[in-house]
Amino acid sequence: MDFEEMAVIDENAAAEGPQRRESGKRGRKPGRKSADKVDMKAKLERSRQSARECRARKKLRYQYLEELVADREKAVFALRKELERKTGIRHHLPSAGYD
């Protein structure tokens, strides 16, 4: 067989489309258990680490929100105190038709 005949055979094979493998089995391969276990352990450890980081972020977020609420409550208390003080002053002033 010379080069030209091989080129014609290659062109015909390419025109027929992709060749299918004859093995046809799907799913896990039986000989890869040790590598899969190592990969699975690494994946589980990454998942655990991610969960720890998520819990830490959540804890920080709740602490921040609690501090924010406490600051707002202090501000509300101060404003109410100021309002009471000013309404007390207003009651002591002579009435000049401001009502």
Secondary structure by P-SEA (a helix, b strand, c coil): ccaaaaaaaaaaaaaacbbbbcccccccccccaaaaaaaaaaaaaaaaaaaaaaaaaaaaaaaaaaaaaaaaaaaaaaaaaaaaaaaaaaaaccccccc
